[in-house]
Amino acid sequence: MVMIVSEFPLVQPHLYDQQIPPVVYLSGILMFVAGLAIVRAHNVWRRDWTLFVTLCGWFLLLLGFFRAFAAGTYQRASAAASSGFFMVVEGLLFLVGAVLTVQAYRRE
């Protein structure tokens, strides 16, 4: 959630303007490793909130794979997107992080 807030367009308005493919590649590898760790440790397909953790792991794994193997394509697409698009996406990602945090720390 801290990373999402630090990347928010109102906090750093020109962050996505100058992305270069090696940085996109590096962040893709980090996402891939994080997603792989989540999927390996938590590949649970039950109909409760823990399914959300598994789906987030698979999403990170696939997005990291795409960013690693298509860094230039991802960089060009993000450069063409508006800051409003990033505000909506990062707002949704922050909401996902908040839901997962509340669910993980609530008492049964």
DRENBAKOL-777495 format. One line per field, with one value per residue: x, y, z of N, C-alpha, C, O, CB in turn; residue number from 1; residue in one letter. Coordinates in Angstrom, 2 decimals, m for minus. Glycine has a CB too. Example, Ala and Ser with C-alpha at 12.3 -4.5 7.8 and 13.67 -1.06 7.14 Angstrom:
2
n_px (13.19 / 12.85)
n_py (m5.69 / m2.25)
n_pz (7.80 / 7.08)
ca_px (12.30 / 13.67)
ca_py (m4.50 / m1.06)
ca_pz (7.80 / 7.14)
c_px (13.20 / 12.90)
c_py (m3.30 / 0.03)
c_pz (7.80 / 7.87)
o_px (14.24 / 13.41)
o_py (m3.32 / 1.14)
o_pz (8.46 / 8.04)
cb_px (11.31 / 14.08)
cb_py (m4.47 / m0.60)
cb_pz (9.05 / 5.72)
pos (1 / 2)
code (a / s)
***
This chain:
108
n_px (0.83 / 2.03 / 3.79 / 1.98 / 0.76 / 3.02 / 3.47 / 1.29 / m0.34 / m0.90 / 0.95 / 3.49 / 3.63 / 4.94 / 6.04 / 5.59 / 6.26 / 8.91 / 9.71 / 11.94 / 12.75 / 14.58 / 14.05 / 11.35 / 11.53 / 13.02 / 11.21 / 9.20 / 10.40 / 10.67 / 7.94 / 7.14 / 8.63 / 7.57 / 4.86 / 5.16 / 6.12 / 3.88 / 1.94 / 3.15 / 3.21 / 0.59 / m1.68 / m4.62 / m7.88 / m10.50 / m13.89 / m13.80 / m12.42 / m9.72 / m9.25 / m8.87 / m6.23 / m4.81 / m5.61 / m4.50 / m1.79 / m1.49 / m2.13 / 0.00 / 2.10 / 1.54 / 1.45 / 4.04 / 5.49 / 4.66 / 5.63 / 8.37 / 9.01 / 7.95 / 8.83 / 9.33 / 6.96 / 5.10 / 6.11 / 5.70 / 2.90 / 2.17 / 3.21 / 1.54 / m0.86 / m3.28 / m3.01 / m5.25 / m6.14 / m4.13 / m4.66 / m7.15 / m6.57 / m4.52 / m5.91 / m7.78 / m5.99 / m4.96 / m7.26 / m7.63 / m5.34 / m5.99 / m8.32 / m7.25 / m5.42 / m7.09 / m8.64 / m6.65 / m5.77 / m7.95 / m9.96 / m11.07)
n_py (m1.18 / 1.19 / 1.51 / 1.88 / 4.32 / 5.97 / 5.97 / 7.25 / 9.48 / 12.11 / 12.45 / 11.95 / 13.35 / 13.02 / 10.52 / 8.27 / 9.25 / 9.06 / 6.35 / 3.65 / 0.79 / m1.11 / m0.62 / m1.21 / m3.90 / m4.83 / m4.28 / m5.97 / m8.51 / m8.51 / m8.44 / m10.87 / m12.73 / m12.18 / m12.84 / m15.57 / m16.53 / m16.07 / m17.70 / m20.23 / m20.51 / m20.08 / m21.33 / m21.59 / m22.56 / m21.86 / m20.87 / m18.23 / m15.28 / m15.80 / m16.72 / m14.44 / m13.72 / m15.75 / m15.22 / m12.66 / m13.34 / m14.92 / m12.94 / m11.11 / m12.79 / m13.28 / m10.62 / m9.78 / m11.57 / m10.70 / m8.02 / m8.52 / m9.88 / m8.27 / m5.61 / m3.18 / m2.83 / m2.60 / m0.27 / 1.67 / 1.61 / 2.46 / 5.02 / 6.24 / 6.28 / 8.09 / 10.26 / 10.08 / 7.48 / 6.03 / 6.94 / 5.78 / 2.99 / 2.68 / 3.51 / 1.42 / m0.72 / 0.08 / m0.16 / m2.95 / m3.77 / m2.68 / m4.13 / m6.76 / m6.40 / m5.72 / m8.07 / m9.95 / m9.25 / m9.24 / m10.42 / m13.74)
n_pz (0.00 / 0.66 / m1.47 / m3.56 / m2.82 / m2.96 / m5.69 / m6.71 / m8.96 / m8.02 / m6.04 / m7.19 / m10.01 / m12.53 / m12.72 / m14.41 / m16.87 / m17.83 / m17.98 / m18.53 / m20.54 / m19.17 / m16.42 / m16.25 / m16.89 / m14.64 / m12.52 / m13.37 / m13.05 / m10.26 / m9.54 / m10.65 / m9.11 / m6.55 / m7.00 / m7.64 / m5.20 / m3.55 / m4.81 / m4.57 / m1.78 / m1.05 / m2.56 / m2.61 / m3.16 / m2.06 / m1.28 / 0.07 / 1.66 / 1.36 / m1.17 / m2.62 / m2.03 / m3.35 / m6.01 / m6.33 / m6.18 / m8.52 / m10.40 / m10.02 / m10.79 / m13.55 / m14.57 / m13.96 / m15.56 / m18.11 / m18.06 / m17.88 / m20.27 / m22.24 / m21.99 / m23.40 / m24.86 / m22.75 / m21.56 / m23.56 / m23.72 / m21.14 / m21.19 / m23.00 / m21.68 / m19.72 / m16.82 / m15.28 / m15.73 / m14.39 / m11.82 / m11.26 / m11.50 / m9.57 / m7.33 / m7.13 / m6.67 / m4.19 / m2.67 / m2.82 / m1.40 / 1.11 / 1.79 / 1.92 / 4.02 / 6.21 / 6.36 / 6.94 / 9.49 / 11.15 / 13.88 / 14.40)
ca_px (0.00 / 2.95 / 4.28 / 0.89 / 0.63 / 4.19 / 3.37 / 0.05 / m0.04 / m0.94 / 2.17 / 4.58 / 2.88 / 5.68 / 6.74 / 5.45 / 6.64 / 10.25 / 10.06 / 12.79 / 12.51 / 15.27 / 13.37 / 10.11 / 11.96 / 13.37 / 9.99 / 8.50 / 11.04 / 10.28 / 6.53 / 7.10 / 9.13 / 6.57 / 3.69 / 5.53 / 6.18 / 2.50 / 1.28 / 3.76 / 2.86 / m0.84 / m2.48 / m5.83 / m9.05 / m11.74 / m14.81 / m13.77 / m11.55 / m8.36 / m9.16 / m8.36 / m4.77 / m4.36 / m5.81 / m3.49 / m0.52 / m1.51 / m2.09 / 1.38 / 2.92 / 1.29 / 1.86 / 5.50 / 5.93 / 4.45 / 6.55 / 9.74 / 9.21 / 7.47 / 9.09 / 9.17 / 5.53 / 4.48 / 6.58 / 5.01 / 1.48 / 2.01 / 3.50 / 0.38 / m2.04 / m3.46 / m2.81 / m6.53 / m6.14 / m3.29 / m5.33 / m8.20 / m5.93 / m3.83 / m6.95 / m8.29 / m4.94 / m4.93 / m8.44 / m7.31 / m4.41 / m6.71 / m9.18 / m6.39 / m4.86 / m8.15 / m8.99 / m5.54 / m5.57 / m9.18 / m10.12 / m12.09)
ca_py (0.00 / 2.32 / 1.66 / 2.44 / 5.74 / 6.70 / 6.07 / 7.93 / 10.64 / 13.38 / 12.52 / 12.07 / 13.48 / 12.68 / 9.26 / 7.36 / 9.92 / 8.72 / 4.95 / 3.03 / m0.66 / m1.88 / m0.46 / m1.98 / m5.30 / m5.13 / m4.35 / m7.19 / m9.65 / m8.46 / m8.86 / m12.30 / m13.46 / m12.02 / m13.66 / m16.98 / m16.85 / m16.13 / m18.88 / m21.43 / m20.61 / m19.91 / m21.67 / m22.11 / m22.23 / m21.95 / m19.76 / m17.23 / m14.16 / m16.25 / m16.85 / m13.16 / m13.79 / m16.61 / m14.49 / m11.60 / m14.00 / m15.26 / m11.69 / m10.63 / m13.70 / m13.03 / m9.27 / m9.77 / m12.28 / m9.80 / m6.89 / m8.98 / m10.28 / m7.24 / m4.35 / m2.05 / m2.68 / m2.09 / 1.10 / 2.53 / 1.68 / 3.28 / 6.41 / 6.76 / 6.33 / 9.36 / 10.18 / 9.64 / 6.02 / 5.56 / 7.23 / 4.77 / 1.69 / 2.67 / 3.55 / 0.05 / m1.52 / 0.47 / m0.78 / m4.38 / m3.87 / m2.39 / m5.28 / m7.87 / m6.07 / m5.84 / m9.50 / m10.70 / m8.90 / m9.25 / m11.59 / m14.70)
ca_pz (0.00 / 0.66 / m2.83 / m4.37 / m2.48 / m3.46 / m7.15 / m7.08 / m9.80 / m7.29 / m5.23 / m8.16 / m11.26 / m13.75 / m12.50 / m15.54 / m18.11 / m18.28 / m17.74 / m19.54 / m20.51 / m18.12 / m15.13 / m16.38 / m16.80 / m13.25 / m11.71 / m13.79 / m12.39 / m8.85 / m9.46 / m10.95 / m7.93 / m5.48 / m7.35 / m7.51 / m3.76 / m3.04 / m5.37 / m3.97 / m0.36 / m0.79 / m3.74 / m1.97 / m3.99 / m1.27 / m1.50 / 1.13 / 1.33 / 1.05 / m2.63 / m3.09 / m1.93 / m4.45 / m7.27 / m6.38 / m6.51 / m9.94 / m11.15 / m9.97 / m11.58 / m14.97 / m14.91 / m13.94 / m16.77 / m19.25 / m17.97 / m18.12 / m21.66 / m23.16 / m21.27 / m24.31 / m25.14 / m21.53 / m21.36 / m24.53 / m23.35 / m19.94 / m21.56 / m23.73 / m20.80 / m19.01 / m15.36 / m14.72 / m15.77 / m13.29 / m10.55 / m11.06 / m11.28 / m8.28 / m6.30 / m6.97 / m6.03 / m2.79 / m2.05 / m2.67 / m0.28 / 2.35 / 2.09 / 2.35 / 5.33 / 7.22 / 6.49 / 7.54 / 10.89 / 11.96 / 14.76 / 13.96)
c_px (0.88 / 3.47 / 3.22 / 0.72 / 1.81 / 4.17 / 2.15 / 0.36 / m0.11 / 0.31 / 3.38 / 3.99 / 3.62 / 6.44 / 6.72 / 5.87 / 7.96 / 10.64 / 10.92 / 12.62 / 13.31 / 14.62 / 12.06 / 10.44 / 12.26 / 12.13 / 9.15 / 9.08 / 10.67 / 8.83 / 6.40 / 7.53 / 8.12 / 5.33 / 3.97 / 5.58 / 4.78 / 1.81 / 1.84 / 3.33 / 1.36 / m1.64 / m3.76 / m7.04 / m10.35 / m12.60 / m14.89 / m12.75 / m10.14 / m8.16 / m8.58 / m6.83 / m4.21 / m4.49 / m4.81 / m2.12 / m0.43 / m1.45 / m0.67 / 2.30 / 2.77 / 1.72 / 3.39 / 6.09 / 5.81 / 5.44 / 7.99 / 9.98 / 8.73 / 7.64 / 8.88 / 7.72 / 4.81 / 4.85 / 5.85 / 3.53 / 1.28 / 2.32 / 2.31 / m0.86 / m2.09 / m3.23 / m4.11 / m6.65 / m5.32 / m3.93 / m6.39 / m7.57 / m5.26 / m4.80 / m7.53 / m7.26 / m4.81 / m6.10 / m8.22 / m6.37 / m5.08 / m7.61 / m8.35 / m5.80 / m5.89 / m8.51 / m7.89 / m5.41 / m6.83 / m9.24 / m11.24 / m13.26)
c_py (1.25 / 2.58 / 2.30 / 3.93 / 6.53 / 6.85 / 6.85 / 9.21 / 11.99 / 13.56 / 12.73 / 12.15 / 13.03 / 11.36 / 8.36 / 7.99 / 9.40 / 7.28 / 4.44 / 1.51 / m1.44 / m1.77 / m1.23 / m3.48 / m5.68 / m5.22 / m5.57 / m8.43 / m9.68 / m8.88 / m10.35 / m13.12 / m13.36 / m12.88 / m15.14 / m17.40 / m16.97 / m17.39 / m20.16 / m21.61 / m20.62 / m20.13 / m22.36 / m21.62 / m22.50 / m20.73 / m18.88 / m16.16 / m14.60 / m16.52 / m15.57 / m13.12 / m14.61 / m15.89 / m13.34 / m12.18 / m14.35 / m14.01 / m11.13 / m11.49 / m13.42 / m11.63 / m9.15 / m10.46 / m11.37 / m8.65 / m7.30 / m9.27 / m9.25 / m5.86 / m3.13 / m1.77 / m2.09 / m0.62 / 2.06 / 2.68 / 2.56 / 4.75 / 7.05 / 6.91 / 7.66 / 9.17 / 9.77 / 8.13 / 5.46 / 5.83 / 6.19 / 3.42 / 1.64 / 2.82 / 2.18 / m0.86 / m1.19 / m0.15 / m2.28 / m4.59 / m3.63 / m3.56 / m6.46 / m7.62 / m6.24 / m7.32 / m10.27 / m10.45 / m8.90 / m10.52 / m12.46 / m14.72)
c_pz (0.00 / m0.75 / m3.72 / m4.09 / m3.04 / m4.98 / m7.62 / m7.86 / m9.08 / m6.42 / m6.12 / m9.56 / m12.52 / m13.63 / m13.73 / m16.87 / m18.69 / m17.97 / m18.87 / m19.42 / m19.46 / m16.74 / m15.13 / m16.25 / m15.35 / m12.37 / m12.09 / m13.13 / m10.91 / m8.64 / m9.68 / m9.73 / m6.77 / m5.77 / m7.22 / m6.05 / m3.17 / m3.53 / m4.76 / m2.51 / m0.12 / m2.06 / m3.27 / m2.76 / m3.23 / m1.54 / m0.25 / 0.75 / 0.97 / m0.45 / m3.24 / m3.05 / m3.08 / m5.79 / m7.42 / m6.72 / m7.98 / m10.82 / m11.18 / m10.84 / m13.08 / m15.40 / m14.92 / m15.15 / m17.99 / m19.24 / m18.24 / m19.59 / m22.68 / m22.52 / m22.16 / m24.62 / m23.94 / m21.31 / m22.31 / m24.17 / m22.12 / m20.24 / m22.27 / m22.85 / m20.06 / m17.52 / m14.68 / m14.69 / m14.61 / m11.93 / m10.25 / m10.72 / m9.91 / m7.12 / m6.05 / m6.30 / m4.55 / m2.04 / m1.84 / m1.50 / 1.06 / 2.76 / 2.59 / 3.73 / 6.42 / 7.44 / 7.20 / 9.03 / 11.73 / 12.80 / 14.24 / 14.90)
o_px (0.51 / 3.57 / 3.53 / 0.56 / 1.63 / 4.79 / 2.00 / 1.26 / 0.55 / 0.68 / 4.22 / 3.86 / 2.97 / 7.38 / 7.74 / 5.83 / 8.10 / 11.82 / 10.68 / 12.38 / 12.75 / 14.63 / 11.69 / 9.71 / 11.82 / 12.01 / 8.47 / 8.34 / 10.39 / 8.52 / 5.64 / 6.88 / 7.86 / 4.82 / 3.11 / 5.13 / 4.52 / 1.15 / 1.08 / 3.13 / 0.90 / m2.23 / m3.96 / m7.21 / m11.20 / m12.11 / m15.94 / m12.27 / m9.42 / m7.03 / m7.88 / m6.21 / m3.23 / m3.57 / m4.32 / m1.36 / 0.59 / m0.79 / m0.19 / 3.16 / 3.77 / 2.30 / 3.96 / 7.08 / 6.74 / 6.02 / 8.77 / 11.04 / 9.06 / 6.71 / 8.30 / 7.29 / 4.00 / 4.00 / 5.43 / 2.97 / 0.32 / 1.74 / 2.09 / m1.80 / m1.05 / m3.25 / m4.08 / m7.18 / m5.75 / m3.77 / m6.53 / m7.99 / m5.42 / m4.53 / m7.77 / m7.62 / m4.56 / m5.94 / m8.60 / m6.58 / m4.78 / m7.65 / m8.72 / m5.70 / m5.61 / m8.66 / m8.19 / m4.98 / m6.77 / m8.65 / m12.24 / m14.22)
o_py (2.27 / 3.73 / 3.16 / 4.72 / 7.64 / 7.77 / 7.08 / 9.95 / 12.94 / 14.68 / 13.59 / 11.13 / 12.70 / 11.13 / 7.76 / 7.32 / 9.30 / 7.02 / 4.75 / 1.01 / m2.38 / m2.73 / m1.85 / m4.22 / m6.73 / m6.15 / m6.14 / m9.31 / m10.74 / m9.58 / m11.02 / m14.10 / m14.35 / m13.55 / m15.89 / m18.49 / m17.87 / m18.08 / m21.09 / m22.73 / m21.12 / m19.18 / m23.55 / m20.42 / m23.27 / m19.69 / m18.80 / m16.16 / m13.84 / m16.53 / m15.62 / m12.54 / m14.21 / m15.95 / m13.09 / m11.56 / m14.10 / m14.02 / m10.71 / m10.96 / m13.32 / m11.47 / m8.50 / m9.99 / m11.28 / m8.32 / m6.50 / m8.94 / m9.36 / m5.05 / m2.14 / m0.61 / m1.17 / 0.18 / 3.14 / 3.77 / 3.33 / 5.64 / 8.26 / 7.60 / 8.28 / 8.04 / 9.16 / 7.55 / 4.53 / 5.05 / 5.76 / 2.77 / 0.66 / 2.32 / 1.80 / m1.68 / m2.08 / m0.61 / m2.82 / m5.49 / m4.32 / m3.94 / m7.09 / m8.55 / m6.84 / m7.75 / m11.16 / m11.33 / m8.57 / m11.55 / m11.97 / m15.46)
o_pz (m0.59 / m1.17 / m4.55 / m5.02 / m3.54 / m5.50 / m8.82 / m7.46 / m9.51 / m6.10 / m5.84 / m10.24 / m13.51 / m14.38 / m14.07 / m17.90 / m19.90 / m17.73 / m20.04 / m18.33 / m18.89 / m15.97 / m14.13 / m15.59 / m14.88 / m11.56 / m11.24 / m12.70 / m10.36 / m7.69 / m8.99 / m9.38 / m6.10 / m4.87 / m6.75 / m5.70 / m2.38 / m2.75 / m4.46 / m2.05 / 0.91 / m2.59 / m3.50 / m2.99 / m3.69 / m1.98 / 0.39 / m0.38 / 0.32 / m0.93 / m4.26 / m3.94 / m3.72 / m6.62 / m8.52 / m7.47 / m8.61 / m11.86 / m12.23 / m11.54 / m13.79 / m16.48 / m15.79 / m15.71 / m18.80 / m20.27 / m18.78 / m20.12 / m23.86 / m22.51 / m21.71 / m24.65 / m24.10 / m20.92 / m21.90 / m24.30 / m22.06 / m19.60 / m22.16 / m23.23 / m19.80 / m17.01 / m13.60 / m13.74 / m13.93 / m11.00 / m9.11 / m9.76 / m9.18 / m6.03 / m4.90 / m5.45 / m3.74 / m0.91 / m0.80 / m0.69 / 2.04 / 3.93 / 3.59 / 4.54 / 7.46 / 8.58 / 7.99 / 9.77 / 12.91 / 12.47 / 13.70 / 14.69)
cb_px (m0.94 / 4.12 / 4.70 / m0.43 / 0.53 / 5.47 / 3.34 / m0.80 / m0.98 / m2.20 / 2.34 / 5.58 / 2.48 / 6.65 / 6.13 / 4.03 / 6.75 / 11.24 / 8.79 / 14.29 / 12.81 / 16.70 / 13.12 / 9.41 / 13.21 / 14.32 / 9.17 / 8.55 / 12.57 / 10.50 / 5.68 / 7.99 / 10.51 / 6.17 / 3.25 / 6.88 / 6.98 / 1.71 / 1.44 / 5.30 / 3.48 / m1.12 / m1.67 / m5.91 / m9.02 / m11.42 / m16.22 / m13.42 / m11.50 / m8.04 / m10.54 / m8.94 / m4.34 / m5.17 / m7.24 / m3.42 / m0.35 / m2.75 / m3.06 / 1.89 / 2.53 / m0.18 / 1.26 / 6.01 / 5.11 / 3.02 / 6.46 / 10.03 / 8.52 / 5.98 / 10.51 / 9.93 / 4.90 / 4.90 / 8.11 / 5.15 / 0.93 / 2.94 / 4.75 / 0.06 / m2.02 / m4.86 / m2.32 / m7.69 / m5.58 / m1.91 / m5.96 / m9.09 / m4.90 / m2.80 / m8.05 / m8.68 / m3.61 / m4.95 / m9.69 / m6.68 / m3.28 / m7.56 / m9.99 / m5.26 / m4.31 / m9.41 / m9.25 / m4.23 / m4.94 / m10.44 / m10.39 / m11.51)
cb_py (m0.01 / 2.06 / 0.31 / 1.70 / 5.92 / 5.99 / 4.69 / 8.25 / 10.66 / 13.45 / 11.23 / 10.87 / 14.88 / 13.79 / 8.52 / 6.88 / 11.40 / 9.64 / 4.08 / 3.45 / m1.22 / m1.43 / 1.04 / m1.69 / m5.54 / m4.06 / m3.06 / m7.34 / m9.59 / m7.05 / m8.09 / m12.63 / m12.90 / m10.54 / m13.35 / m17.23 / m15.77 / m14.88 / m18.91 / m21.36 / m19.46 / m18.51 / m22.57 / m21.66 / m23.04 / m22.07 / m20.29 / m17.88 / m13.20 / m17.52 / m17.16 / m12.03 / m14.40 / m17.91 / m13.94 / m10.83 / m15.24 / m16.07 / m10.67 / m10.62 / m15.16 / m13.23 / m8.26 / m10.43 / m13.57 / m9.26 / m6.24 / m10.23 / m11.56 / m7.48 / m4.35 / m2.29 / m4.02 / m2.93 / 1.19 / 1.95 / 0.26 / 2.77 / 6.47 / 5.86 / 5.15 / 9.93 / 11.53 / 10.23 / 5.51 / 6.22 / 8.64 / 4.64 / 1.40 / 3.77 / 4.52 / m0.52 / m1.31 / 2.00 / m0.54 / m4.94 / m2.89 / m1.11 / m5.70 / m8.10 / m4.65 / m5.05 / m10.12 / m10.34 / m7.58 / m9.14 / m11.16 / m16.11)
cb_pz (1.21 / 1.63 / m3.40 / m4.09 / m0.94 / m3.03 / m7.75 / m5.82 / m10.96 / m6.42 / m4.39 / m8.04 / m11.43 / m14.08 / m11.32 / m15.63 / m17.89 / m17.64 / m17.59 / m19.37 / m21.83 / m18.02 / m14.82 / m17.74 / m17.68 / m12.70 / m11.88 / m15.29 / m12.56 / m8.29 / m10.49 / m12.15 / m7.49 / m5.33 / m8.76 / m8.18 / m3.00 / m3.47 / m6.90 / m4.07 / 0.39 / m0.21 / m4.73 / m0.47 / m5.30 / 0.24 / m1.88 / 2.51 / 2.48 / 1.84 / m3.23 / m2.24 / m0.57 / m4.47 / m7.34 / m5.04 / m5.67 / m10.28 / m10.54 / m8.52 / m11.28 / m15.28 / m13.93 / m12.68 / m16.98 / m19.25 / m16.60 / m17.28 / m21.90 / m23.54 / m20.72 / m25.59 / m25.51 / m20.31 / m21.59 / m25.95 / m23.09 / m18.82 / m22.46 / m24.90 / m19.79 / m19.26 / m14.80 / m15.52 / m17.12 / m13.36 / m10.59 / m12.32 / m12.38 / m8.24 / m6.70 / m8.34 / m6.74 / m2.64 / m2.93 / m3.97 / m0.45 / 2.20 / 0.84 / 1.34 / 5.35 / 6.78 / 5.11 / 6.84 / 10.96 / 11.06 / 16.23 / 13.85)
pos (1 / 2 / 3 / 4 / 5 / 6 / 7 / 8 / 9 / 10 / 11 / 12 / 13 / 14 / 15 / 16 / 17 / 18 / 19 / 20 / 21 / 22 / 23 / 24 / 25 / 26 / 27 / 28 / 29 / 30 / 31 / 32 / 33 / 34 / 35 / 36 / 37 / 38 / 39 / 40 / 41 / 42 / 43 / 44 / 45 / 46 / 47 / 48 / 49 / 50 / 51 / 52 / 53 / 54 / 55 / 56 / 57 / 58 / 59 / 60 / 61 / 62 / 63 / 64 / 65 / 66 / 67 / 68 / 69 / 70 / 71 / 72 / 73 / 74 / 75 / 76 / 77 / 78 / 79 / 80 / 81 / 82 / 83 / 84 / 85 / 86 / 87 / 88 / 89 / 90 / 91 / 92 / 93 / 94 / 95 / 96 / 97 / 98 / 99 / 100 / 101 / 102 / 103 / 104 / 105 / 106 / 107 / 108)
code (m / v / m / i / v / s / e / f / p / l / v / q / p / h / l / y / d / q / q / i / p / p / v / v / y / l / s / g / i / l / m / f / v / a / g / l / a / i / v / r / a / h / n / v / w / r / r / d / w / t / l / f / v / t / l / c / g / w / f / l / l / l / l / g / f / f / r / a / f / a / a / g / t / y / q / r / a / s / a / a / a / s / s / g / f / f / m / v / v / e / g / l / l / f / l / v / g / a / v / l / t / v / q / a / y / r / r / e)
***
